[in-house]
């Protein structure tokens, strides 16, 4: 705890008035229960420079001045600076170390999913650290370091970055970001803007080459079977994640030849994507976010309307998109405060250059934002009613071709297995009764059955002498997004009969927990 020194010798009010008089002529003194208000004469040309000098003079003496302008008068209001405790440097190091571990774990899971491995080995932590944890922490760290350096440049006390580790998969990427603690009030609108804008712009600049290089590496991703489901950690499947692509990503992809052919993202590309998203979220114009700093500096107290609009926007996006993350984030902003407090000097203007940089900040906010950042496939598919066609002119008593169509309603590739089960057999042209076969008679009939299944890729699988079959693991139906595929099933039997066959389709890696499609029955004769 930093303890304030004893009051200066002599009457405190006189001493403070003399201190202010060194920078501004004082013509009236007002005393309130919590502050001292001095009305001063000020030259707008030197106002900002002199007030900042006064702030730096009073801060070590445990006083905080605040500049106001109302009804044609400048007022300097002075309050006592409260004592406060600061965490030791070891806290920064401990949180950084924990975040390195948590993001390395997340990176190892992403690396497993990328290469299609099922077993975690020590080398996976190395690759996860190199390709995901290190670049992601570089983006986050330089973001916060830029805040810190700009704050120190403007003589504002600030802490080193505090990283926020979250064990994956409770947060998929292993961190909730980082922050610095400003240990004194922001001096002016210019300083507020500079500190707020520096971090996101620095992080965005670092994220650009990481993202583009990650895209190039993604072009050479291993070709994995759609039956490879990826690692599942506490119910989260790292191989079954869909990410929304922001405008900035699509812009950067113009620099990567054949970027549209990317199917699986390299962990380095994911680190860049997380950097773009975190930068955009930080720039939301609300509360104590970086965007809250920037918009408060740009628009003054009118920025409160933008803050309210940002919270309402997040809530609406959360409800309409069913992405609960935005609802939680809106609630967090409300909890921490929607309105941004004013800087000590809320009088001086910004100048054209900072307004131009503000336009760039808005572009970064829009370019990195995604309505649904991360999701999983809906695992939606259907099995159409099979169509059977009798084949005449054969030596078999029964020959029929059955077309079985499966439709993938997702936007990503899935693999499907198909099975068939004979549910009823009625012999034809026999003296036996017309009822369905049962027991040994049914078993004898099915023992003479032959099924031949032709997949859309031309692979052929036969199932002789059975009444039930299911495609083996190596013979699956692979369908790209929003496509259908048809299996051609040929059934033959020496005996003439009418069969009822039920077909069922199942999806590999069905993380939604939905059951198979079907059964769909067809009559074969």
N, C-alpha and C positions, 0 to 999 in steps of 0.2 A: 504494500500500500504506500503510495506517495503522499506524504503529509504536507499540507500547506504550511508555509512559514508564518510566523507571527505577523500581525499587521505592522505596517511601517510606522516609524516614530512620528509623533504628532497626530493631529486629527486626520483620520483616514480620508475624509471627503476632501479636505484641502490638498492632501498629498496627491490624490487621483486627479483633481482638477489641474494641479500643476503639471502632472505627467501629460495630460491631454493637451494642455496649453503649449507644450513643446512642439506640437504638430499642428494644432488648430486653435485659432482664437476662440475662447469661450466667452459667451455673453449671457448665459443664464444657467442656473443649476437647479435641478429638481431631484428630490429624494423620494424614493418609493420604499415599501417594506422589503423589497428584495434586490433593488438595483439603484444605481446612480445614473441619472440622465443629464447629459450636458449638451446644451444647444450651442452649436459652433458655426463659425463662418468657414466656408470651404471653397476652394477654386476647383471646378470640375476637371481642369487639366492635370492637377496634381493630387486629386482626391484619393485615387486608388493607391498610388505609391505611398502617400503619407499614412493612410489608414493601415496599410499592411505593415509599415514600420511601427506604428503604435501597437498593433496586435503582437508583433514579435517582441516588443519591449515589455508588454504587460503579461504575456503568457508565462514566462519563467517566474514572475512575481505572483502568480496564481490569481490573475484577473483576466476576464474575457470581455473585450469590447464588441459592440454590435452597432453597425451604422444603419440609420434609417433616414428616409427623406419623405416628408409629408407636409402639405400646405405651405410649400416654399421654404421649409426649414430643414437643415441637417441636424440630426441628433445622434450623439454617441451614448449608448447605454452600456453600462459596465456592471457585470455581476462577478461574484467570487467564483473562481475555478474550483470545482470539487476535487477532492483527492480521489485517486483511483489506483487499483492494483493492476499490474500487468503480468501476464504469464511469462515464465522463463523461456529462454531460447530452446530448452530441452523439449518443450511441448511441440514446437515447430518440427524439430527433428523426429520426435516419436511419431507424430501424425504423418510426416513424409514417409518414414520407413514403413508404417502400416499401409499407406496407400500404394507404395511400390509393391508390397506383397499382394494386396487385394487386386490390383490391376494386372499383376503378373499371372495370378490365378485365372482371372477373366480372360487374359490373352491366351493362356494355355488351352482353355476350353474352346476359344474361337479357332485356335490353330488346329486342335483336334478335328473340329467340324470341317475346317478348310481342307485338310489332307485326307479326311475320311477314316481316321484311326479311331479305335474304340477304347484303347488303353492308354492311360496317362503315364508317361515316363519322364524322368528328369529333363531330358532334352526338350520336351514340350514347354517347360517353364522358361527355358532359355529363349526359344523362338517366340513364345508369348511375350516375354519381356522385351526382346529386341524389336519385334514388329508391332506390338500394341502398347504395352505399358510405357516404354521409353518415349515414343512419339506423342502419346496422349498426355503424359506428364510434362513434356516439353511445351505443348500448346497451353496447358493449364498454368504451368509454372511461369512461362514468359508473359502470359496474360496478367497474372498477379504481380509479377516483378515490374511490369510497366506501370501498374498502379503505384507501386511502392516508390519507384525512381522518380516519377512525376511528382508524387506527394513530397518527397524529400527535396526535390528541386524547388518547390514552392514553400519550403520551410514548414511543412505540415508533418507532425509526428505520426508515424505509421509503423505497424508491425510488419515483420516478414510474413510470407504466405502461410496460412493454415490449410493444409489439405484435409479432405474429408473422406476417409476410407469407408467403404461399405462392402462387406463380404459378398462376393457373388455366390449364388445367383439372386440374392435378395435385391441387388441392383445389378443388372446384367453385366455392366462394364466395370464394376468394382470401385466406383468413386462417385461422390456427389459433387465433385468440383473442388474449389478452393476459394479462400477469401483472405483479405487483409483487414486489419482493424485500424481505422483512423482514430488516433488518440487525442485529437483536438478538433474543434469545429472547423468546417471549411471556410477559408477566409473570404472568398468572393465568387461571383458567378463564373469568372474566367477560370479560376482554380478548380471549381466544381466541374466545369466542362472538361478541362484538361485531364483531371484524374479519372473521370467517368469514361471518357472516350479512349484513353490511352490503352487500357487493358484489352478491350474487345478488338481494337484495330491491330494490336500486336499479336494477339492470339489468332486472328483471322489471317494475317500475313504468314504466320508459321504454318497454319493449316493448309494453305494453298499448295505448296510443293509436296507436303505429306500426302494430300488427297490425290494429286495427279500421279505421283510415283506409285501410290497404292493401286490406282487404276491400271497402270502399265503392268504391275505384277499380277493383277486379277485376270489379265488377258491370258496368262499362262497357268491358270488354276487347274489342278488335277480334275480329270473327268470322272466323276463319281456316279455310281449306279443310283438310280432313284430309290432303290431299296435300302441304301445306306442312310440310316436315320440320324446319325450324328450323336454326340454325347448328350445325355440327359442328366442334369445335376439338380437334385431336389425338385424334380418335376419340370424344370426348364430345359427345353431341347435347344441347344446352341446350333444345331444344324437345321432348324426349322423356323428361322427368324426372317421376317420381311421388313425391310427398312424403306421409309419414304424418302424420295430423292428431292432435295431442295433445288431451287433455281440456280444457286451457286454451283451445285454439283453438275447440273446439266450444262452450265457454262464452261466449267473446267473440262468436261468430257469432250469438248470441241478440240482440245489440244491432244487428245488421245486417239490415234487411229483405230477405227473399228471398235470404239467403246460400247456401241450398242450390242456387241456380241458377249459382253461380260455377263456371266451367269452367277458365279460364286465370288464374293468379295474377299480379297486378301485382308488379313487382320490390319495391315498398314492402312488400307483404304478405309476400314472401319474406324481406325483411330482418327483419320482426317474427318470422316463424317461426324463423329462425336464432337470433334472440335468445332466444326461449323454449327452444329445444333446448339452446343453449349454457349457459343458466342452469341447466337441469335436470341436464345432465351435470356441471357444476361442483359440484352439490349431492349427487352420489353420495357416500355416507358411507365414503370410503376414503382412506388415505394423506394427502397434502398438498393434496387438493382442498378447496374451500370446505366441502363436506359433511363431509370428514374433520375439519376444524377444529370445526364445529358439533357433530358427534356426540361428538368427544373431550371437548368442554366439557360436554355434557349428561350423558354416561354415564361419564366418567372412563376408567380403564383397561379397563373392560368394553366399550368401543367397538371394541376389536380384533376381537371376535366379529362385530360388524356389518360391519367392514371386510372380513373374510374372506368373509362371506356376500355382500357386494356384488360381490367379484371372481368368486365362484362363479356368482352370478346373471348377470353379464355374459358369462361363458364359456358358460353354458347357453343364454342367449338367442342368442348368436352361433352356436352349433351348430344349435339348433333352427330358427332363422329363416334360416340361411345368410347372415346379414349379418356379414361378416368384420370390419367396423369395430369391433364390440364385443369381438371376440377381441383385436384389436390394442390396444384401450384397456385391456382387462384386463391384457395383457402389460406395457403402459406403467406401470400402477399397481404391478405386482409389481416392475418394474425400479426405480422410484423409492422403493419402500417402502410396504408395506401398512399397517403400524402407525404411528400418529401419536405423536411424542414428547410428553412431558408439559410443561405450562407450568411456569414457575419456582415459582409458588404453586399447587400442586395440591390445596390444603386447603380454601380458602374455597368456599362453595356459590354457586349462581347466583341463586336467588330465583325466585319464581313468575312474574314478568313475563318473564324470559328463557325459561322453559319454554313459556310461551304463544307467544312469538315462534318458538320452536323448532317448535311444531306448525304454524305458518304456513310455515316453511321446508320442512317435510316435504310440505305441500300443494303448494307450488311445485314441488318435486322430482317429485311424482307427476303434477301437472298438465301439466308440460312434456315428460315422457318419452314416447318413441315406440319401439316394438319394432324397426320397420324405418323409420328416418328418411327415407331416400331410395333410390329404386330406378328401374328402367326397366321398361316393359311386357314381358311374356313373349313378345309377338308370336305368340300362339297362335291359330290359326284352322284351319278344315277346309273341304273341299269335299265335299259329299254326292254320292252317285251320281246323275247326272241321270236324269230320268224323261221318256221320249218317248211322245207320244200321236199316233197316226195320225189325220189329218183327212180324212174321206171326203166325197164329193159335191162335189169341186172340179174345175176344169178341168185341174189340174196332174196330171202322172203321179205326182208325189211331193209330199205336203204333210204336215208333221208339226210339232207344238208340243213343245218340250223345256223343262222346268223345271230350272234350274240353281240350287242353293241353296248359299250360302256362310255359314258360322257364325263369328262373332267370339267367341272364348273369353276375351278380355281384358276388363278392367273399364273400359277407355277406348275412345273412338271411333277407328276405323281406316278407311282407304279401301282398296278392292280393285279390281284389274283382272281381267277374265276374258277368256280366249282360247279359240278352238276350232280344231281341225285335223282334217280328214277323212283318216282313215288307210286306209279301204278302201271301194270301190264295186263292187257286183255288180248288173248290170242284170237286170231282170225282163221276162218275156214277149218274149224275142228269140230269134232262131235262133242267136245268138252263144253260144259256150260259157259255162258257168256260172262261170268263173274271174273274179277281180277285174280291173277295168280298170287299164291301165297306159299310160304314154307319152302319145301324142297323143290316144288315146281318152279317157283320164282327164281330160286338160286340156280337151277339148271338152265333156265332161259338166260339169265344174266351172264352165266359162265360162257355163253356163246357170243356175247356182245363184243363189239370192237368200236372204240371211239378214236377218231383222228382229229386233232385240234391244230389248226393253222393260224398262227399269230399274224398281225399286220406286217411284221418284219420278215415274214417268210419262214420262221422257225416252225417245225412240225413236232408234235408230241403225240404218242399213241398210248391208249389205255385199253388193253385187251382183257376181256373176261370180268368186268366189274360193273356194278350198278351205280357206283359213286366214284368220282374222281375230282382232283383239285390240281391246278397247275403247280408244278414244282417251283422251288424258289428261283431256279435259274431261268425259268420260262415265264416271265411276267409281262404284263401289258403296260407299256410305257406311253404316257400321253402328256404332251405339252399343254400349256395353259389354254383353257377354253376349247379343247379339241375332243373329238370322239374317235374311238377305235373299235373295229369289228373283228371278232374271232369267227372263223368258219369251222364249225364242228360237224363232222360227218359221222353218222351212226349206222352201223350195219349189224344184221342178225339173220341167220339162216331161216328162222321162223317168222312168218308173217304175224304182225301184232300191231296193236295200237298202244303207244306208251305216253305217259305223262311225265315230263322231265322238268324239274325245278332248278333254275340257275341262280347262283348267288355271286356277287362281286364284292371283294374286300380291298381296302386300300392299305398299302404299306405305310408305316410311319404316321398313323392316324392319331395325331396328338390331341385332337379335340375330344377323343373318346367316343366318337360316333360309331355305330355298328355298321355291319355290311349292308350293301344295297341288295334288295331282293327279299325273299326269292321271287323270281318271275317264272311262271310255269308256261310250258308250251306242249302241245299235243303232237307226237311224232307218229307217223303211220307209213 
